[in-house]
């Protein structure tokens, strides 16, 4: 912002005496009433002045002291337009007021109240330490604390479902060198499933007491069933809408690499026809496809399946199924990429065996979670090994294959889900919390 040095003394002499008694009063937050309803200050002036230029004066006096200083500068600048033969550069984000000659009245200057409101909102956000990004992330205020949230999903009611570890923490002592859970760790006694109102953060329901050892992935299919992975028991469970287990795969507490065992499975993706995919996971680094009845159909991504080594996984951590594109996408965490393969779900001339590599996004950081909505793949990453890529939330257009950073600095993210209205919910660990980030205004979803 520029000022006329010759004009400032005159401005100060004319108007600051009227401000000083008011500035000695206690400061308060701005009123939430619409701008046009705020009362005006009867500020004397030696010449006619537009009431539109007096509105900022009241708003100045209601702000915090450091914001007051910024807005006094704005106020003086506006009066400089009326008094001085000078072109004023307005604050960033406000439209220029024009070049008024000294014989023109300030009544001719147009000042949009909406621009004032936007300027004040920016100042308030700076006071409160809020982000100035176009697409800010907000921490959800939960009605009660949860444990390490390892999985998130939306149910048919639009409620947020969190799969968490209660009072259990996964650390270096949880498993031995053979990937067997510490015998002292039994079932988690407290609840591990929380149903949350996403609008208020209120925990509406809790389930899952004495059911799981070390929760990890969560998926809800179109019939309302919950599919969870338990890295502690090395199992995959299907729960009905009443949170009762109706199917379990894998041998309880026994890791393995054959067709009937998992080793720390991470996630599940379920097709409408009932076929499902399991990311298996931390030890075996493979994806397994099953029939609706739980019969193994195929395996891909592991060293023994014959696929080119470039397509082998290093901890497939999350899955996203895009049925109308016949794709199963894999968050290949330690390879810092997303790989998409044929899902083998299409019939007729579009039939392709499952596990054929189709596309990938490389060197995007350690990908922890991916989910798809309207052919956009949304994912969260951690910092890569050498620190050259910072944590981020990215969006990949599946039609073009282009991936772009949407917001940076999303640290310790582990899982995500997307609502029908384009809100992304991301779980973070340490601290255990949920972020909500809207993609709707960005014209992505």
N, C-alpha and C positions, 0 to 999 in steps of 0.2 A: 504494500500500500504506500502511496506517495502523498506527501503533504506540502503545502506552500509555506515556506518558512516565514514569509512576510505576513501571512494571514493568521497563523496560529496565535500570536499574542492577542490579536483583536478578538478572535473567537473565545479565547480563555477569559478575556476581560468582560466580554458580553454575557457569557453563559455560566461559567463556573461559580460565580457568586450565588446563583440560584440553586446550584447543585449541592453546595457544601452543607447547608442545614439538613438536606435529605440524606446525604451520604453518612451522616452521623447516626442515623437510625439503624436498628438491627436489620441484618440481611435475612432474607427468606427465599425459599425456592420459588420459581416462577409459578403463577397460577396455571392450572390445567384447563381453564376456561378458554374458549376460542379467542383468537387475537382481537377480533372486532368488539368483544364484550369487555375488554379491559378498560378501566377509566383512564382518562388523560390527565397529565399534569398541567396545571395552568402556569406555564413558564413565560415570563415577560420577555418581550423581544422588541428592539427598536424599529423593526420593520415586519411586514406581514410574513408569516411563516406557515407552511402547510401543516395541518394536523397530522398528516402522514409521516412527517419528519419528526413529530414529537413522540410518536409511539415508542421508538427505541429507547427514549429517556426513561420511561417507566420500567421497561424490561431491564435496563441497565441496573436500576436501583434494587431489583428483586434478585439479582444473581449473586453468586459467591464473590468475595472480594477480588480474586485474581481474574475472574471472568468479567467483573465490572470494569477493570482497567482496559480489557480488550474492547469492550463495547463502548466505553467513553471515546476511545480512538475512532471507532466507527461513527459515533454521533458527531464528533467534531469534524470528521471528514465530510459528512452529509451537509453540515452547515457551511463548510468551506465552499461547496458548490454554489450556495446561495449568495455568498459574499464576495468571493474572489474570482477574478478572471483566470480560471485555471481548469485544466482537464484532470479529473480525479480518477485514479485507478482503484476500483472498489475492491472489497475483500473477495478472495477466491470463492467462486460459487454464486456471487451476486452479479446481476447484469449491470453494465455501465449505465450511469444516469444521464450522460450526455454532457456537452460543453455549454454551460449557460453563461451568457454575457452578464456584466455587472448590473446592467439596467433591467435584467429579467428577474422576476420574482420566483421564490422557491416553490410557489404554487404550481409552477410548470413542471417541476421535477416529479417523475413517476417513481414510486418506491413500493414494490410488491410486498404486501404483508406476509405472503407465503414464504418469500425469500428470507424475511426476518425470522420467521418461525424455524426455517431450516437452519439458519445460522445459529440460533439459540440452541437448537437440538444438538448440533455438533459440539457446542461449548459444554453442554450438560454431559454429553457422552465422554468428553475429555476429562471432566471433573470426576466422573464415576469410574474412570479407567476402562471404559468399554471400547471395543475395537471399532475402528473407522472403516473396516473393510466393507465392500458392497454386499458381501454375503457372510455376515458374522456368525460365529458359532456360540451357542448359549449352553451353559451347564444347566441341566435339568435339576430342579430342586425337588428331591425325593422326600416323601413323608417319613421315611425311615431308612437307615443305612443298610446297604447290601454288601455281600462279600465280593470277591473278585468276579466280575461279570464277564463270563467267557463266551456267552452266546446271546443274541437278540433276535426277535422275530415279531411280526405283527400278526394278530389273530383276525378272524373274520369280523369281529366287532370294532376293529380299529384300535384295539388296545395293544400296548407294548408288553411283550413277554420277555423276561430276563432269566437266563439260566446262570446261576452264580454258585460260588463255593462256600457260602455261609462263613463259618469261622475257620475254614481250612485255607492254608496257603501252600501253593506249589513252590517248593524250593529245592536246593541241591540234595537235601536229605530225604525227599519224598520217595525216590526209587533207588534200588541198588543197581549195580553194574549190569545186571541181567534184565533190567527194566521191570522188575517186580516191585510192587508197592510195598512200602514199609509195613510190616505186620502190625505195628502198634496203631496204625491208622485204620480204623474201622469205617463203617458207614457214617456219613455226616448226619448228625442227629437233628440239626435244625433245618429249616426249609431251604430249598435250593431253586425253587421256581417262584417268581414274583410276577403278578399281573398288574400292570401300571396304567393309570390314566395318563396319556401323553400330554394332555392339556394342562393338568395340575400337578403331576408328579406323585399323586396319591397312589400308594400301594393298595390295590383293591382286594387281591387274593394272594395267598401263599400256599405252596404245595411242595412235595418232594422231600419230606422228612424221612430219614433212614432209608433212602433209596439209592444214593450215589456215593462214589468214593472220591472222584475228582472230575467234576463237570467240565465239559469243553464246548462242543458245537450244539446248535439248536436250529431246527428247521420246522416250519409248520406247513403241512401240505394242504391242498385245496379242499380236503374233506375235514379239516380241523384236527388231524392227528399231529402229535408232536414227535419229532425224531431227534434223539439226543445221542451224543457220544460221551463215553466215560473213559478217559485215558487211564484212570486208576484201576478199573476192572477190566480194561481192554475189550469193552463191549459197545454194541450199538443197540439202543432200545427204541421201540415204537410205543408211544403212549396214546390212548384215546383222549377224547375231549374231557373226560373226567379224571385225567391224569393217572390212569391205571396202565401198567405195562401190559401190552397185548402181544408183543414179539420181542425177543432178544436174540442177538447174533453174537458169536464169540464165546469162548469159555471164560467164565468168571475168574478174574485175578490171574489168568494164565496168558502171557504174551506168546505170540507165535507168528510164523511166516507162511503157513500152509493155507489151504483154501477154507479152513474152518476156524482160523484164528486171526485176530488183529493184534497189532502192537501200537497202543496209544492212538486210536483212530480220532480224527479231528473234526470231520463234518459229513453231512448227508445232503444230497439233493434228490428230490422226488418228482417223478413225471406224473402226468395226469392218468396215464394207463397203469400206474402202480409200480412200474420199474423204479429202482432207486440206485444211486451211486454212493459209495462210501470212500472218503479220503482216508487212507490208512498208511501213514500218518507220519508220526515222528520216527519210527524205526524202519518200516517196510517201504515207505515212500512210493506208494502205488495207489491207483484208483481201481475199485472193484465194483462191478455192476451186478445187480441182483434182480431176480423176478419178483413180482408182488408177494410171492409166498416165501421169499428169502432164499431161493436157490441161486447159486453163483452162476452168472452168465458169461462173464469175461473179466480180464484183468489187463490194465495197461499202465504205462509209465514207469514200471519197475525194470530192473536190469534183465530179468529173466524172460520178459515177454517178447523179445525180439525186435522191439521198436528201436529206431535209431537213437544212439546215445544222447544226441542233442535234445531229445524229447523226454529224457528221464528226469524224474523229479528229485528235489532235495527238500523234503518236508512239504508235501501238498497240504496246505493249512486250511483252505476254504474252497468251496465249490459253488458254481452258479450255473444253473441249467436254463438254456434259452431254447425252449421246445420248438417254436415256429421257425427257428433257424437250424434246428437239429444239432445244437452245440452244447457240449459240457465244458465249461471253462474252469481252470484250476489255478488257484493262487499258489504258485511254485515258490515258496517263501525264500529259501536260502539261495535259489538261483536268481532271485530278484526279478521275477517276470510273471506274467499271466500267460498261460497256454490254453488254447481252445481246441477241442477235438470233436470229431463226429460223435454224436450221442447214440447213433444206431436206433433212433426211434421212428424215423420216417419210413413210410411204406411205398411200394411201387417203384417208379423210376428214380425216386430220391433216396432210395435205400443205400446207405453207406455203412459198412461195419463200424461198430463203436471203436474209439481209440485211435482213429486216423488223425494226425495233426492237421489243423486247418489254418490257424493264425496265432500270433503271439505278440505281446508287447514286452520288450526287453529293457533291462537296466533301469527299472523304475523304482528301485528300492525293495526292501524285504516286504513282500505283500502278505499281510495278515488276514485280510477279509475282502471278499467280493460279493456283490449282489447285483442283480439286473432288473431294470425297469424300462420298458418302452425302447428296447434295443440300446440302452445306455448301460454300460457296465461301470458301477461305482465301486471303488476300492480304497482301502487305507493301507499305508505302508509305514514301516519304521525306518530308522536311519540305516543306510547301508554300511557295509563292513568298514570302509575307509572313511566314512563320514562325509563323503562328497554329495550325498543326496539326503536331504532332511525329511523328517516325517511329513506326510501330506495326505490329503484326500484327493483322489484323481477321478476323472470321468473319461471313459473310453467309448467312442461312438462305434458300435459294432458294425454299422453299415459302411463306414469309411476306414475303420481300423485305426483311427487317430486317438491317442490318449493325451489328455491335458491336465495339468495341475489345477484343481479348483480352489483349494485353500491349503496353506502350509501351516506347519507347527502343530499338527494333531498328534501329540506324543502319546506313546504307550497304548495305542489303539489295538483292540483285539478282535472285535466283531462289529457288524453293522447290520441294519435293516432299513428298508425304505417304505414309507407310507404311500398310500394311493394319491395323496395330494402333494407328493414331492418333497417330503421332509426326510432327511437322512438322520438316523439315530446311531451314534457310535459309542461303544463302550470303551472306557479307558481303565487301566489298572494303575494303582499307586499314584494318585488317589483313585479309589474305585468310584467312578462317576459315569454319567451318560451325557454326551453332547448331542445337541440337535442343530442341524444345519439345513436350511431351506434351499432347495434347488429350483423351486417353482418360479421365483422372480428372475432367475437367470435364463429362462426360456430353454432350459435343458430338459426338464420333465413337465 
